[in-house]
Each structure stands twice: as structure tokens, then as C-alpha cells.
Amino acid sequence: MNAPGSTKATPLHGIASDAIDASCRMPLFVLFGVAALWLAASSVFGLIASIKFHSPTFLSEAGWLTYGRVYPAAKSMFLYGFALPAALGTTLWIFARIGKVGAAQPFFIAAGGALWNLGVLAGVIGIFAGHSTGFENMEMPRYAAVLLFFGFLLIGIWTLVTLHERRDRRLGVTQWFLLAALFWFPWIYSTAQLLLVVWPARGTAQAVIHWWFSANFTVLWCGLAGLGVVFYFIEHVAGRPLHNSPLAVFALWTSLLFVSWTGIPAGAPVPAWIPTLSTIAGVVSVVPLIALAMVLVPTLRATDVPPSAGGEITSHRSAWCRLTSTVPGRLVASGLVAFLVAWVVQLICAIPSVNGFVQFTWFTYALSQLNLYAFLALTLFGAIYLIAPRVAGMDWPWPKVVRLHFWLAVIGIALIVLPLAAGGLLQASKFASKASHPELSFVTVANGTLHFLRISSIGEVLLLLGHVLLAGNLLTLMARCARARLAAAYESAVAEVRTAEVKP
């Protein structure tokens, strides 16, 4: 295995790694390149939405920049413009690398990526035009969903074909998690679209379906995609086999079984058995968490032992130290820590009394940011920083910018999550004491969180700077790769013409 960031070819059972990377180049440039642009755009509008909470008159003269349009557009750009394409591109590359095969029909995958991004563009324009569906995490209108469906179909089918053509017929833990994510999203998204937009369900069923979709998308799908990247880094970058692979697969199936039923708040205005079932599923979700901990902790603590005879330990570095020795590994390791913290907090919030305490406060938003950005985005950043130079066949144009982005991302998300969590707990405590302090109004409680909101806006600025650096570094890498390929093709053509002229 090459060292992270290395572009040298390594034979993989007769197939060179650079040949596999070359087969993925066109689709990954489409998926990663446009995803970076959507990520930067989402940060711009996310910053506008953050500022509006403590400065309501900011850009108030523009009707299409109201909070009700800016925030859904920013979140749609992040989820559908960045997270999904980046995860799909990472899945394709990992399937090809582990399977030791080239990407199947890269042109069609690239075409699917272009169609997907066209759907995101149509959806974002629709949100700004006031055509939002009104359902959080699936705000884009119906006509955009059609483009997304066909784009995903092209990408998903040929990604599955790539997996099917693998040389090693066994499926590893990384492949299981990414395969589950590949199937889970189209199922939950199509179901939610049909039952909420195409043939809308009636009454409280709409709210239940929406809660089900949001939990499955922002918690379960994000967990599957992010953990797939984590397991790949541990096994193939840090070079450490998992301590107990069957237990990791057990964690996958129990997550699909239990986490998919969560997301409905305890005080939801629906029949009592529905939130009760969701609460029970949330508490039982501790089973896959414990299983994952039993896999990850011994694996990351293990030291290096040479596979050859002799039995002497040549290095006392743990797998965790090897993982965090590079910037992509640090990003993935930070995401893993955020995932474990977020899941523990979600388990605590599944308790009805705790859920009722923090509900309708900034704490729930901070928790969602911990799961979506601190976990999923950081792991995808690590994947992009590992994969892109290998696919391009050259190093990053500005390596120091990669390290700078890491710190901007970590500090930025800390300045968002920690202040909003503290502000949310302060809100919850004031709401709880309102019975003994009737003079407390909702406006008074809201004004008490302004300082926390201002700090979170600083975090949004840092994230925006990091995303701009990522987009600039990635697009420059792609441009240099394209220029090198064109120059090589030109020199080859000139050499052929000269050879033809020399012949009698």
C-alpha cells in the first residue's frame, strides 16, 4: 500500500494502482470538484443565516434572502451538493481499490454526477424562488427530485457493477457499510418523496414520515457513509486489520434495525405508541454503539507487529498514532471522535425527560452539527485529501493549505457546537424555571443566547475560509492534472507525426 498522498504505482494482483486511479479520474473530478463548489456556496448562505439570528436587519431588503429560504438552501447545498456526491465518489474509489478493478463505465458515472448536480442546481433555485416542499432535509421541489433520481441511478448502478467485478469475492467491513449506505439513501428518499410530495399522506402521518426520513438520512445514512470511510482508513491507510470484523458487521445490522426507528420526539402530537417505540429504539441503539466500541478501541490501541517470522515488534506506534500521522488521517480521526460523542449524546437525549428538557432549544441544532459536520464532513474531507492526489497522479499544489484547512475546520466547528450547546442548555434551564419566574418571556430567553449566536457566526466564517481553500486547492489540482494530460497527449501526437515523416 502506498503511503497517504503517494502517487507511485503498486501492483495489485496484476493491476497497477495508478491504472485503477486513472479509471476513476473523470467521475471523481466531476463529483469532488462540483461538491467542493457547493460546499463553499453552502457556507456563504449558512453564514448569512447565522448572522440573521443576531442581526435580523442584515440583507433584509432582499426578499429571496430571508432566513426561511437561505437556511434551507444552505443545508440542501451541503447535504445534496457536497455530502452525497463526495460520499458516492469515495465509495466508487474504495470499491475499485479494494476490489482491484477499474471503475465500470466511468463516462456514465460522470454523466450521472453531472445530472445530479443539475438537479441540485434546479432544487436550490427552486428554494430561492419559493418552491420549497416545506419538509426539512428534503426542501428541494419535485422537479429537482426527478433529476436527482436519474443521476443517482447512473452513479449507483455502475458503482455496484464495479463492486460486482471485484477480484476478491469476499466483502470486507468497509464494503458492507458503504454498500448499505448506497442502498439506504435511494430507499428512504424515494419513500419520503412519494408519501410527502407525490401522493401526500394525510394528517399526522406526514409528520411521522418526515421525522422518520430525517433521522434515517442525517443520522443513519451519515453514520453508514462516514464509518465506511473510517474503516477504510484504519484497515488500508493505518494498515491495521479490525479486531473483530464479525462484530463490526453485527453493529451494522443492529444499526439498521434500531436506529431506523428513531427520530420521533417524545412529545410529538401523534398516538403515544409511536414516540414510545422511537424512544425504545433510541435506547436500544446502545447495542451497536457498544459493538463498535469493542471493535474500534482494541484495533486503534494495537501496536505494529511484522507479518513475517521472528515475532519481534518493530514499532510501538499504535494504529491510532499511525492514523493521525497524516492530515487526512487526522481529519478522519477527529470525525470518529465526534461520531462517538454525538451518538452518546443522542442516546442520552432519547430519554423522554431529557428530550423534553432540550427540545426546541439550540442544543438540538448543535447536536445535528456535531453529527453532520464534525463527523461526516471531516471524514469526507479526509477521503478527498487522500484520494484526489492519487487520482490526479500528482501532489497537492499547496500542501500547507491542507493543514490549514484542518485547523480551520476543527476550530470552526468547535466554535459552532460548543457555544450553541451551552446556549441551548441555558435556554432549557430558563424554560424549566419559567413556572417559578413568570416574568421570563420567550423574547427574554432568546435575547440571552445572542452572545452564543455571535460566537457561532465566527465559527461559520472559519468554515467558509476552509471551504474556499479546499475548493481552490482541489480545482487547481484538477487543472494541473488536465494540463499535464493534454501536454502528454500533444507530445505523443507530435512524436507520431515525426515518426511518420522519417519513414520512407
Helices and strands as residue ranges (DSSP letters): E 11-12, E 15-16, H 17-54, G 63-65, H 67-76, I 77-83, H 84-99, H 106-128, H 142-164, H 173-193, I 194-198, H 204-215, I 216-221, H 222-232, I 233-237, H 245-258, G 259-261, H 273-284, H 286-301, E 303-304, E 315-318, H 319-323, H 327-349, H 352-358, H 362-369, I 370-377, H 378-392, H 399-432, G 433-435, H 442-447, H 450-502
